[in-house]
Amino acid sequence: FLMIRRPPRSTPSNSSAASDVYKRQLFFIPLIVFGFLFWKWKVGGRDPEESVVVRYEPPEGIGPAEAGVIIDERVDVRDISALLLDLARRGYLRIIETFSEKFLFFEKREYLIEKLKSPDSSLKSYEVQMFWAIFANGNEVKLSELRKDIGFVGRINGVRRSLYKYLVKEGYFPARPDKVRGIYRGIGVGIMVISVAGFPFFQLLTGGGPFGFIKMLPFLLSGVLFLIFAPFMPRKTRKGARAHAEIAGFREFFRRVEADRIKRMAEENPDLFYDYLPYTLAFGLEDRWSELFANIGISQPSWYASHTITESFSSQVFLS
């Protein structure tokens, strides 16, 4: 008799089964990373809670640029503009509106920034740095020239760093918010770059296959998670949280106050508009502040000279 032997059933090798388990485990990596980042935010990124109460005056000792940074943990253009305006209000410089060019009936507006006095001991370190960033090349400078000056960009970046350092030194932040964000962003980008650059080795390690790139997605997603969490990781100290609550209450004042109350306050303090203008600029509420004074007569300040005669002063000139 002829014996016909059936071929043995093919069974997956132990190495193949182990490889499948390994591939499935890769997709747990983003969950682990998310859990780690959430824990880091909860214990080290979330600010202490403080109640917000509307207040009619800025917190004592906190300038407009500092207030803007404590609110959103960033030194942005509004904070720098508020700092410039505050230096003018305090008598260190004057802003002069001029016309640089004329074409037919149209004139181009220009601003000249003039030095009035040198910094003294009442200025904080970042304020002194801002002053010399403006007047690095002389006692007066046109705003258009500053915008074209590449060195000015570097000097302003130095002011930003100085402001961050000042707030850390004064105890509002345990570490510079920009550096904290940079660390997490750097880790996220690094993970994504390594994942893409190491793709051929990763294919070899995991057995290859036409859809091998799918196995790289957990690492790319982990990198994206670091980028998503980065803006939320800076934190304030208890002192910083209290200052944030006070500043938020002051900001709420600008949002809620009625024109009638402003009129009464302006009668008691004729310089009210100019005293609070830098803060409204840092908060992004300068238009609201100007509207409240639409029917209140205010004089042009000594630190601002204009060839255009107006009955009121608008903060919009500092945003152009």
C-alpha positions as CSV (number, residue, x, y, z in Angstrom):
1,F,0.0,0.0,0.0
2,L,1.1,3.5,-0.7
3,M,1.3,5.7,2.3
4,I,0.3,9.3,1.7
5,R,1.4,11.5,4.5
6,R,-0.3,14.8,5.1
7,P,2.0,17.8,5.5
8,P,2.1,19.1,9.0
9,R,0.1,22.2,9.8
10,S,2.0,25.3,9.7
11,T,2.1,27.0,13.1
12,P,3.5,30.4,13.9
13,S,7.0,30.4,15.3
14,N,7.6,31.6,18.8
15,S,9.6,34.5,17.4
16,S,6.8,35.6,15.1
17,A,4.2,35.5,17.9
18,A,6.5,37.5,20.1
19,S,7.0,40.0,17.3
20,D,3.2,40.4,17.0
21,V,2.9,41.0,20.8
22,Y,5.7,43.6,20.6
23,K,4.0,45.4,17.7
24,R,0.7,45.6,19.7
25,Q,2.5,46.9,22.7
26,L,3.9,49.8,20.8
27,F,0.5,51.4,20.6
28,F,0.4,51.6,24.4
29,I,3.4,54.1,24.3
30,P,1.3,57.2,23.5
31,L,-1.1,56.3,26.4
32,I,1.9,56.0,28.8
33,V,3.3,59.3,27.5
34,F,0.0,61.0,27.9
35,G,-0.4,59.7,31.5
36,F,3.1,60.9,32.3
37,L,2.6,64.4,30.9
38,F,-0.8,64.8,32.6
39,W,0.8,63.8,35.9
40,K,3.6,66.3,35.3
41,W,1.1,69.1,34.6
42,K,-1.0,68.2,37.6
43,V,1.9,68.2,40.1
44,G,4.2,70.7,38.4
45,G,2.4,72.7,35.8
46,R,-1.0,73.6,37.3
47,D,-1.1,77.0,39.1
48,P,-2.3,77.2,42.7
49,E,-5.9,78.4,42.8
50,E,-6.7,81.9,43.9
51,S,-10.1,83.7,43.7
52,V,-10.4,86.7,41.4
53,V,-12.1,89.9,42.8
54,V,-12.5,93.1,40.7
55,R,-10.1,95.8,41.7
56,Y,-9.9,99.4,40.6
57,E,-6.1,99.8,40.9
58,P,-3.1,97.8,39.6
59,P,-1.4,95.5,42.1
60,E,1.3,97.5,44.0
61,G,4.8,97.2,42.6
62,I,3.7,95.4,39.4
63,G,4.3,97.3,36.2
64,P,2.2,96.9,33.0
65,A,4.8,94.7,31.2
66,E,5.0,92.4,34.3
67,A,1.2,92.2,34.5
68,G,1.0,91.2,30.9
69,V,3.5,88.4,31.4
70,I,2.0,87.1,34.6
71,I,-1.4,86.9,32.9
72,D,-0.4,84.8,29.9
73,E,3.2,83.7,30.8
74,R,4.6,85.2,27.6
75,V,6.5,88.4,26.7
76,D,4.8,89.5,23.6
77,V,4.7,92.6,21.4
78,R,1.9,94.1,23.6
79,D,4.1,93.9,26.7
80,I,7.0,95.5,25.0
81,S,4.7,98.3,23.6
82,A,3.3,98.8,27.1
83,L,6.8,99.1,28.5
84,L,7.7,101.7,26.0
85,L,4.6,103.7,26.8
86,D,5.2,103.4,30.5
87,L,8.7,104.8,30.2
88,A,7.3,107.8,28.3
89,R,4.6,108.3,30.9
90,R,7.2,108.3,33.7
91,G,9.2,111.0,31.9
92,Y,12.2,109.1,30.5
93,L,11.4,109.7,26.8
94,R,9.0,111.6,24.6
95,I,7.1,110.4,21.5
96,I,6.8,113.0,18.7
97,E,4.4,112.5,15.8
98,T,5.8,113.8,12.5
99,F,5.2,113.3,8.8
100,S,8.1,111.8,6.9
101,E,6.7,111.6,3.4
102,K,4.1,113.3,1.3
103,F,2.5,112.1,-1.9
104,L,-0.3,114.3,-3.4
105,F,-2.8,114.7,-0.6
106,F,-1.5,111.7,1.4
107,E,1.1,111.9,4.2
108,K,2.9,109.0,5.9
109,R,2.9,109.2,9.6
110,E,6.2,108.9,11.5
111,Y,7.2,108.8,15.1
112,L,10.3,110.1,16.7
113,I,11.4,108.8,20.1
114,E,13.4,111.4,22.0
115,K,15.5,110.7,25.1
116,L,14.6,113.0,28.0
117,K,16.7,111.6,30.9
118,S,18.9,108.7,31.6
119,P,17.8,105.7,33.7
120,D,18.0,106.1,37.5
121,S,17.7,103.7,40.5
122,S,13.9,103.7,40.3
123,L,13.9,101.7,37.1
124,K,14.1,97.9,37.2
125,S,16.7,95.9,35.4
126,Y,14.6,95.0,32.4
127,E,13.3,98.6,32.1
128,V,16.9,99.9,32.0
129,Q,17.7,97.3,29.3
130,M,14.6,98.5,27.3
131,F,15.7,102.1,27.5
132,W,19.1,101.4,26.1
133,A,17.7,99.1,23.5
134,I,15.9,102.1,22.1
135,F,18.7,104.7,22.5
136,A,21.6,102.4,21.6
137,N,22.7,104.7,18.7
138,G,21.8,108.2,20.0
139,N,19.5,110.4,21.9
140,E,16.7,110.2,19.4
141,V,15.5,107.6,16.9
142,K,12.7,107.2,14.4
143,L,10.3,104.3,14.9
144,S,10.7,103.3,11.3
145,E,14.5,103.1,11.8
146,L,14.1,100.8,14.8
147,R,11.9,98.5,12.8
148,K,14.7,98.2,10.1
149,D,17.5,97.8,12.7
150,I,18.4,94.2,12.9
151,G,20.4,94.9,16.1
152,F,17.2,96.2,17.7
153,V,15.5,92.8,17.3
154,G,18.4,91.2,19.2
155,R,18.2,93.9,21.9
156,I,14.5,93.4,22.3
157,N,15.0,89.7,22.7
158,G,17.5,90.5,25.5
159,V,14.7,92.6,27.1
160,R,12.4,89.7,26.9
161,R,14.9,87.4,28.6
162,S,15.6,90.1,31.3
163,L,11.9,90.4,32.0
164,Y,11.5,86.7,32.4
165,K,14.6,86.6,34.7
166,Y,13.2,89.4,36.8
167,L,9.9,87.7,37.4
168,V,11.7,84.5,38.4
169,K,14.0,86.4,40.7
170,E,11.0,88.2,42.4
171,G,9.4,84.8,43.0
172,Y,6.4,84.9,40.6
173,F,7.7,81.8,38.6
174,P,9.9,79.0,39.8
175,A,11.5,78.9,36.3
176,R,11.4,80.9,33.1
177,P,8.2,80.0,31.3
178,D,9.9,80.3,27.9
179,K,12.5,77.8,28.9
180,V,10.0,75.3,30.3
181,R,8.0,75.5,27.0
182,G,11.3,75.1,25.1
183,I,12.3,71.9,27.0
184,Y,9.0,70.1,26.3
185,R,8.9,71.3,22.6
186,G,12.5,70.2,22.2
187,I,11.8,66.7,23.5
188,G,8.7,66.5,21.3
189,V,10.6,67.5,18.2
190,G,13.5,65.3,19.1
191,I,11.3,62.2,19.4
192,M,9.7,62.9,16.0
193,V,13.1,63.5,14.3
194,I,14.6,60.3,15.8
195,S,11.5,58.4,14.8
196,V,11.7,59.5,11.1
197,A,15.5,59.2,10.9
198,G,15.5,55.7,12.5
199,F,12.7,54.4,10.4
200,P,14.9,51.9,8.4
201,F,16.4,50.4,11.6
202,F,12.9,50.3,13.1
203,Q,11.6,48.4,10.1
204,L,14.4,45.8,10.5
205,L,13.7,45.5,14.2
206,T,10.0,44.9,13.9
207,G,10.1,42.6,10.9
208,G,9.4,45.1,8.1
209,G,6.2,44.7,6.0
210,P,4.4,47.0,3.6
211,F,2.7,48.9,6.4
212,G,5.7,49.3,8.6
213,F,5.3,53.0,8.8
214,I,2.2,52.4,10.9
215,K,4.3,51.0,13.6
216,M,6.2,54.3,13.8
217,L,3.0,56.3,14.5
218,P,3.0,55.7,18.3
219,F,6.4,57.4,18.5
220,L,5.3,60.3,16.3
221,L,2.2,60.7,18.3
222,S,4.2,60.7,21.5
223,G,6.2,63.6,20.1
224,V,3.1,65.5,19.2
225,L,1.8,65.0,22.8
226,F,4.9,66.8,24.1
227,L,4.2,69.7,21.7
228,I,0.6,69.9,22.8
229,F,1.4,69.9,26.5
230,A,4.3,72.4,26.2
231,P,2.3,75.6,26.5
232,F,0.6,74.3,29.7
233,M,3.7,73.2,31.6
234,P,5.0,76.6,32.9
235,R,3.6,77.3,36.4
236,K,3.5,80.1,38.9
237,T,4.5,80.1,42.5
238,R,1.9,80.8,45.2
239,K,3.1,84.5,45.1
240,G,2.6,84.4,41.3
241,A,-0.8,82.9,41.6
242,R,-1.9,85.7,44.0
243,A,-0.5,88.3,41.7
244,H,-2.3,86.7,38.8
245,A,-5.6,86.8,40.6
246,E,-5.1,90.5,41.5
247,I,-4.1,91.4,37.9
248,A,-7.1,89.4,36.5
249,G,-9.3,91.4,38.8
250,F,-7.8,94.7,37.6
251,R,-8.3,93.5,34.0
252,E,-11.9,92.7,34.8
253,F,-12.3,96.3,35.9
254,F,-11.6,97.5,32.4
255,R,-14.1,95.1,31.0
256,R,-17.0,95.9,33.4
257,V,-16.6,99.5,34.3
258,E,-19.2,102.0,33.0
259,A,-18.5,105.4,31.5
260,D,-20.2,107.2,34.4
261,R,-17.9,105.7,37.0
262,I,-14.9,106.5,34.8
263,K,-16.0,110.1,34.6
264,R,-16.1,110.4,38.4
265,M,-12.7,108.7,38.7
266,A,-11.2,111.0,36.1
267,E,-12.5,114.1,38.0
268,E,-10.5,112.8,41.0
269,N,-7.5,111.9,38.9
270,P,-7.1,113.9,35.7
271,D,-4.2,111.6,34.6
272,L,-6.3,108.5,35.0
273,F,-6.4,107.8,31.3
274,Y,-2.6,107.9,30.9
275,D,-1.8,106.2,34.1
276,Y,-3.8,103.1,33.1
277,L,-3.2,103.2,29.4
278,P,-0.1,101.0,29.5
279,Y,-2.0,98.3,31.4
280,T,-4.8,98.3,28.9
281,L,-2.3,97.9,26.1
282,A,-0.8,94.9,27.8
283,F,-4.3,93.4,28.3
284,G,-5.4,94.1,24.8
285,L,-8.2,96.4,26.0
286,E,-6.9,99.8,24.8
287,D,-9.8,100.3,22.4
288,R,-12.3,99.7,25.3
289,W,-10.4,102.2,27.4
290,S,-10.4,104.8,24.7
291,E,-14.2,104.3,24.2
292,L,-14.8,105.0,27.9
293,F,-13.2,108.4,27.5
294,A,-14.9,109.2,24.2
295,N,-17.0,111.9,25.9
296,I,-14.5,112.9,28.5
297,G,-12.2,115.8,27.7
298,I,-8.5,114.9,28.3
299,S,-5.4,117.0,27.5
300,Q,-2.5,115.9,25.4
301,P,0.3,114.6,27.7
302,S,3.7,116.3,28.0
303,W,5.4,113.2,26.8
304,Y,3.6,113.1,23.5
305,A,3.8,115.8,20.8
306,S,1.6,115.8,17.7
307,H,1.1,118.0,14.7
308,T,-2.5,116.9,14.6
309,I,-4.8,118.8,16.9
310,T,-7.2,116.5,18.6
311,E,-9.4,116.7,21.7
312,S,-8.6,113.3,22.9
313,F,-5.6,110.9,22.8
314,S,-5.9,107.5,21.3
315,S,-3.7,104.6,22.2
316,Q,-4.0,103.2,18.7
317,V,-1.1,105.3,17.5
318,F,1.3,103.0,19.4
319,L,0.0,99.9,17.6
320,S,0.7,101.0,14.1
